[in-house]
Amino acid sequence: MQDLFPVLRVLGVLLVFFALGMTVPLAASWWLQDGVWPAWPAAMAATALAGLLLWFCMRHHKRELQPRHGVILVTLVWVCLPLSAALPMMAVYHLLGRELPFTYAYFEAVSGLTTAGSSVLSNLDELPVSLNIWRTFLQWVGGMGILILAVAIMPLLGVGGSQMFRAEAAGPVKDTKLTPRITGTAKGLWGVYAVFSVSCMLAYWLGGMEPLDALMHMFTTVSLGGLSSHDASFGHFQSPLLEAIAFVFMVAASCNFALYFVAMRKGNWQGFWRDPEMRATVGVLLGSSVLVSLLLWGKGVYGPLEAFRYGMFNTVSVATTTGFATVDYLGWPVFAPFFMLFLSGMATSAGSTGGGIKMMRMLILFSQARRELTRLVHPRAVQPVVLGGRVVDNRMIFAVLAFMLVYGGTIVLLSMVMMLTDLDPITAFSAVVASVHCLGPGLGSIGPASSYAGLTDFQIWVCTLGMLLGRLEILSFLALLTPAFWRR
């Protein structure tokens, strides 16, 4: 047990920093006088006190974190921080004379931090501004990763930043080292994220959004989260210009942020355009959105201009796991929404803020499949898997195959559990897929015009587990359940 004390010490510090993040909605509540400002200092105090107590009790346990500690810390962060994030939500509802059940509050907090974008709340336009800012701010913080932020701004903790970074980073980029020090890498990624954020907010503002709407929708665009402060989601604005701006930033945020960092640092963008994963991601997004648009036009759902406007925006929104919607696309030809849901599993790059399997894994799988087909014809042929001019190590191929096996098993198992509760198959399957992909809206009764509020508490907890598994990329969480993990 003492082996975990250094992890708990770091967790305590993270809780204190997380409490400081509540100053954002507190300042908005006080400035705009939305009537619920007392909820924020109370939640801040409770979170900060818990963090300080944890740190104080473990303050003498300063030790370099090992790889297993990174996995434990990441899991604890994504499970425990939503508890703190849920506190102000419940307090705000109490001040409004209503009650928000803990199940709903925790689900909403997990949805925010994992950038899933699922919601059980209604009448969003009537909620206090500070609560909507908090919901969207959670997505912005969770987009690049709380622990990557910690590595960037807390080098004095005396912990193994590289272990935290590798445990938090997505998929095949875990061992990417862009600078000599892992702290510099984290700072660089967050610097790119900040540039994207400021640019997106200014673009929304200049495009006609009110400043607060521009801020909140920037939070959920660059993080590919998709929560909105309006019940009609992005359709509230009815603006082709704003949709075009969102389209550009969703596509940009779906690419590997490490590529932007390297290109900006070296002042050379040639490597960016040559990256096979980036080309595949952008190609799939643009090609798929054009295909859906042509389908809508060909089927007579819309005229040519509206077909491309709604088809391009909504397809890219779902494919990038953002989850914004301008129309209820469940009314489209049945191929379109199912195709869009399928895309949400593969149309984002490793190192982006999106969810799903990631394009890098899909490219490795396709290359491995092609190699096996070649071996059937030429058994003695030596044909390594090559991506971007580099040979992919067999260990990475095996890791991808293992991930895909566990991913498929997770989807099937959770879908069966949902159907055991008498939920219809389409809603059950899409709820699980949308949760594991951190997408948000699904099909059936949880479509873009609905919410998850119609599910039972048990079903909501299953979706919550799916979001956590998706954010932790499944294997990190399941590793904790193996006896070998706990052997020294």
N, C-alpha and C positions, 0 to 999 in steps of 0.2 A: 504493500500500500504506500509506503514511504517513497517508492519509486515514482509515484504520481504527484508528489508534492510540488516539484518545480512546474509542472503543467498547471496545477491549480493556482500557483502564484501568478503566472502569466495571465490566466483567465481572470483573476481578480483585477489586474491592471486594465485589461480589455474592457471589463465591465465599467470601470471608472471613465474610460474614454468614451464608451458608448453612452453613458449618462450625460457627458458633455454635449453629445450630439443632439440631445433634447432641447438645447438652447435655441435651435433653429425654429421648431414649432412654438416654443415659449415666446420668443421675440415676435413672431407673427401674431400670436394670440394677444399679446399685450399691445402691440402697435395697432392692430385692426379691431381690437375690442370685440372679439367674437363670443365673449361671455364664459369661456371655459379655461381661462388662464390658470386657475388654481390647480388644475389637474397636472400640469407639467412640472412645477417644482416638487410636488409630492412624489411623482414617479421618478424624477431625477434623484431626489434624496434617497429613495428606497434602493434604486439601482447602484448609486455611488456607495451607499453604506454597505451593501452586500459585497461590492468589489473591494472596498477598503478592509473589511473584516477578513475576507479571503486572503488578501495580500498580506495583512498584518500577521495572520496565523502562519503563513507560509514564507515570510520574508527572509528567513535564514536559509531557505533551500534554493540556493543559486547554483545551477548546474547546467552544463551544455545539454540541449535537448537532442535526443537520439531520434532516428527515423520513426520509431514506434510512438514516441511522444508527440511528434507532429500530427500523426493520424488521430491520436486521442484528443489533442487540443482542437483540431479542426472539427471533429465530431461534437465535442462539448460546446464549442462556440455556436455551431449552427442549431444545436438543440436548446441551449440555455439562453442565448441572446433574445430569441423570440419571446421568452417569458418576460423579460424586461420590456421589450417593445410592446407587448400586449397590455402592460399595466396602464399607460396613459389612455389607451383606447377604451378600456373598461371604465376608467375614471371620468373620461369625457362623457360617455353615455350616461353615467350615473348623475353627473351634473345636469344633463339634459332631461332628467326624469325618466330615463329608460334604462334597461339593463341589457348589457351585451354579454352573453354567456361566455365562459372561459374558452370553450371549444371554438366558438366563432372568433374570439379575439386572438387566440394562439394561431388558428388557421390563417387569419388575415396577416399576422405578423410574419409567419413563415413564408407566406405568399410574397410578402414584400421583400424580405431579406434574400430569398432565393430567386428573386426576379420572376416568379411564376406569373403573377398578374391575375390569379384567381381571386374571387371576392365573394363574400357572403353578405355584404352590406348593400343596402338599397337607399334610394333617395340621396345619392351622393351630392347632388347640387345643393341640397339643404343642410349638409353637414357643416360644422364649423370649419373655417378655412384652415386653422392650425392642424386639425385632424387629417384633412386631405394632404396637407404639406408633409405631415409625418409619414403617411402611407407611401407617398411617392419618394420622399427622401430615403426611406428604408431601401427602396429599390436602387437608388443611386449608389448608396454605400455598399449594398450587396453586389452590385454589378461587377466591379473590379475585384471584389473580395475583401472582406474585413481584415483577414490576416495578412494579405498583401499590403494593405494600408498600414497595419501594425509593423510589419517589417520595414516599411518605408520611413515611418516617423518615430519609431521607438528603438533605435539601435542600442540605446543604453540599458536595455533590459537585461543584457547579459545572457541571452538565450540563443539557441541555434537558429538564426533567421533562415538559413537554407532549408532546414527541415520543415519549418512552417510554410515556406514558399512552395516547396515540392508537394507537400500534402494538400495545399490549397489550389495550386495551379491545375488547369484543365488538361486532362488527357496526355497525349504524346509530347507536350511542351514542358512537362514537369522538370526535366533536367536541362532546359535551355538556360544558358548563362550569357546574358547580353553584355554584362559589364564584369570587371574583375571581382567586384563585391556584389553579393546578392541584394544588399540594401540599395545599391545604385540601380539595379534592375527594377526593383519594386518602385523606387522613386520615378524612374523613367516611364514605367507603364502608367503610373498615376498622373504623371505630367501630361502624357498624351491624352489620357482620359479627361483631364481638366481642360485641355485645349478644345477637345470635342464638345465638352459640356458648355463652355462659354460660347463657342461658335453656334451651337444649336439653339441656345437660349436667345442670342441676339437675332438669329434668323427667324425664329418664331415671333419674336417681338416686332421686328421690322415687317414680318408677313401679316401682321394684324392681330395677333393674340394680345390680350391684356398681360401686363407684366407678371402677375401671379400665375396665370395659366401658362405663360411661357416658361416660367421657372419649374412648375410641377411637371409639365409635359416634356421638358428637357430631361428632368430626372428619370423619367420612364422611357424615353426614347434612346438615349445613349447607353442605358443599362439593358435595353431590349426587354424591359419589364412589362410595359403596356397598361399599368394601372392609370386610371383617369379620374379627374375630379368631377366628371359628368356621367350621368346614367347612359347617355347616348355615345359614350366613349369619344373617339375622334370625330365621329359623325356630328357631334354637337356644333362644330365650327362651320361645316358646309362650305369649305374653302379649298378649291383645287390647288391654290398656291401653297397653303399650309400642308396639304397632303403630299405635294411634291417635295417640300422641305423634309418632312418626316421620312419619305421614301429614300431620299439621298442618305440621311443619317442612319437609317436602319440598315441599309446595305453596307455603309461604311463601318458601322459598329459590329457587323457580322464577320468582319475580317480580323485576322490576328493582329492585336495591338502591338506585338513585338515587331512586326514588319514596319509599322508606322514609326516606332521608336528608332529603329536602325536607320530608316530612310531619312528621318529628320536629323539624326545625329551626324550622319555622314554626308547629308546633302545630296544624296544619290538615290533616285527612285527606281533605277533599273532593276535592282534585286526584288523590289516590291512587285513589279509587274511580271517578273519571271517566276514567282513562287507558284508552284502547281496547285496548292490548296486554295490560294487566293483566287486564281483564275477559275478553278472549278466552282468555288462558292459563288462568285459573281455570275459566272455563266449559268449555273443552275437557277439562281434567283431570277435573273432577267429572262432566261428562256422559259421557265415555268410560269412566270407572271404573264408573259406574252401568250403562252399557250392557253391559260385560263381566260385571258381577255378575248382571244379569238373564239373560244368556246362560247362565251357569253354573247358575243356578237352573232356567231353562226346560229345559235339556238334562238335568237330573237329576244333574249332577256333584256338587252339594252341596245341603243344605237351605238355606232362605232366609237364616238368620243366617250360616252358614259361607260361602255364596256371596258375600254382601256383605262379609264380613270379608276373605276371600282375594282377591276380585275387586277391591275398592277399593284395598287396599294394594299388591298386585303391579302393577296397572295404573298407578297413580301412580308407583310406584318405577321402572318401565321408562320411562314417558312422560317423566319428569323427568330421565332419564339417570342415575338414582342406581344402580340395579342390585341393590338388596337383594331377597331372595326369601324367602318363608316356605314355599312349596311348589314342586314341580317343575311349572311351568305348561305345559311341553311336553306333558303328558298331558291338557290341556284340549282342547276342540274346536278344530280347526286354525285357525279364524278368529281366535281370541283372541290367541295369541302373535304371529301375523303383524301383526295390528292394533296390538298394543302396540309392536312393533318400528317400525312406521310412525310411531306417535305420538312416538317418541323423537327424531324429526327436527324436530319443530315445536312441542312443548308446553312450551317454556321461553322466557322473555323475554330480549331483549337486555339486558345489564347484570346478569344473574343468574349464578349459578355453574354453570348447566347447559350442556350441549353442544347439538349439532345446528344446524339452519338458523336457528332463533330465530323466534318468533311474529311479530315486527315485519316480517321479510322476507316471511312468508306473507301478512300483511295487505296489504302493498304489492303483492304479486303478484296477489292476488284483486282489489284495487281497479283495478290496471292492466288485468287481464283484463276487468273489467266496463266500463271505459272503452272498450276496443277493441270490445267487443260493441255498445256504444252507437253508436260511430262507423260500424259497418256499416249501421246503420239511419239514422243522422243524420250523414252525413259532415262537415257543416260545424259540428256542435255543439262548443262549447268546454266541456269537462268535466275540470277538473283532478283529480288524485288527492288526496283529502283524508283525513287521519287526525287524530282528536282536534281537529277544527276548524281544522287547519292544512294548508296546501297543501304537498304533498311535492314537493321540487325534482326536476326531471327527471334531474339528475346522480345523485341517490340511486336513482331508479328504474333507470337504466342500470347502476349499480353492483350492484344486487340481481340484475338479469337476468344480468350477467356472472358474478356469484358462483354463481347457480343453474346456469349452463352449465358452469362449471368443476367445481362440486360433482357434477353428474350424470356428467360425464366421468370424474372421479376414482373414483366408485363403480364405474362400468362397467369401467374399466381395471384397477383393483386386483382386482375380482372375477374378471375374465378371467385375470389373472396367477395367482390362487389356484387356479382351475380347471385351469390348465396343469400344476399339480403333482398332478393327479388327485384333488383334494379334491372331495367331492360338492357339487353346486351350492348346496344350502340352507345347508350349513355355510360354504362359501366366501363367498356373498353376505352372510349374516348376520354373519360375522366382520368383513368389511370395513365394513358399515354400523355395527355396534356399535363398531368402532374409530374410525371417522371421527366418529360421534356422541358418542364418549367415554362409551359406555353400559356396556360390560363384557360381561355374558352375552349370548349370541346364541341361535341355533337349531341344531338338529342335534347334533353332538358337542360343542358348546361352550355347551350350555344351562346353566340355573341350578344343576343338580345335577352339573355337570362343570367342567372348567377348560380352559385353553388348552395344557396340558402335552401333550396328545395330538397337537398339530401339530408339523410338522418345524421345524427351525431357520429355514429359508428362509421358511416360512409365518409364523412368529413375527415375523421381521423385516418382512414385509409389513404385518402388523398394527401393529407398532411405528411404521412410517412412517405408517399410517393415523391412529393416535392423534396423532402430531405434526402432521400436516396438519389434522386436526380442531381441535386446540387453537389452531393458528395461523390458523385459518379459511381455509386453502388458498391464498388469493390472496397473503397476505403472504410465504409461502414461495416460491410460484411466481414472484413478482416478482424474487426474487434470481437467477432463471435467465434473465432477459431482458437482452440487451445494453444496452438503454437505461438500465437501472438503474445500471450501472457507469460510464456516461458522466458526466463532471462538467459 
